[in-house]
């Protein structure tokens, strides 16, 4: 029971496979990822990436699907990029946001004296406008992790979450 998945390479995208390093280069930049896993073979012929296994084991066939998703996301990232939009929600105290290099300062959250901070991953561009944070980048994983860092930084402790719904929340991915 073999599993084979194929990913078509879009026009204007170059794919290079050296040992177990998959490098995808496009108009927006280049992404590198390791595609090494026992009993999973990855090949590239210039037009499509083929991920295959001869094993019927569940975790190995699942990894074939994972590598396919990674390859598709990398191709989409170097051609179109990814943009995540987050909304700043507050009802009690107005939240103030400031970008400081590779981190976001969240001040006056629930009236707290100390500011909270969220790390912005390398390669991710953050823009703060009014009550919205826009994250853009070519690596879907880094953009998503940055959004998660921001959501996690505004996690409310020791209060009723039904009453205190303040925070920064994801509203759109794409």
NORRA-V245764 format. One record per pair of residues at least 24 apart in sequence whose ideal C-beta (glycine too) atoms are under 7 Angstrom apart, sorted by the first residue. I is the first residue (numbers start at 1). GAP is how many residues later the second one is. D is the distance in whole Angstrom. If there is no record, write none. Layout:
i->[I:I]
gap->[GAP:GAP]
d->[D:D]
This chain:
i->[1:2:2:2:3:3:3:3:4:4:5:5:5:5:6:6:7:7:7:7:7:7:8:9:9:9:9:10:10:12:13:13:13:15:15:17:17:22:24:24:24:25:26:26:27:27:28:28:28:28:29:29:30:31:31:31:31:31:33:33:35:37:40:40:42:73:77:77:77:78:81:81:81:82:82:82:82:83:83:83:84:84:84:84:84:85:85:85:85:86:86:86:86:86:86:86:86:87:87:87:87:88:88:88:88:89:89:89:89:90:91:91:92:97:97:99:99:104:106:106:109:109:110:110:116:116:117:118:118:118:119:120:121:121:133]
gap->[55:50:51:52:49:50:58:61:46:48:46:59:60:63:42:44:41:42:61:64:65:68:40:38:39:40:66:65:69:67:62:65:66:29:34:25:27:49:50:51:54:53:52:53:51:52:50:51:53:110:49:109:48:43:46:47:107:108:37:41:32:26:24:27:25:67:61:62:63:60:55:56:57:54:55:58:61:51:53:91:51:59:63:86:89:47:49:86:87:46:47:61:64:82:83:84:85:44:45:82:84:43:44:45:80:76:77:78:80:76:74:75:74:31:36:27:29:46:47:48:45:57:54:56:37:38:36:31:32:35:30:26:24:25:35]
d->[4:7:7:5:7:5:4:5:7:4:5:5:7:4:5:5:6:4:6:4:6:7:5:6:6:7:7:6:6:7:6:6:6:5:6:6:5:7:4:6:6:6:3:5:7:6:5:7:5:5:6:5:7:5:6:6:6:6:6:7:5:5:6:7:6:5:4:6:6:6:6:7:5:7:6:5:5:7:5:6:5:6:5:6:5:6:6:5:4:7:4:6:6:5:6:5:6:6:6:6:5:4:7:7:5:6:6:6:6:5:7:6:6:5:7:6:6:6:6:6:6:7:7:6:5:7:6:4:4:4:5:5:6:5:6]
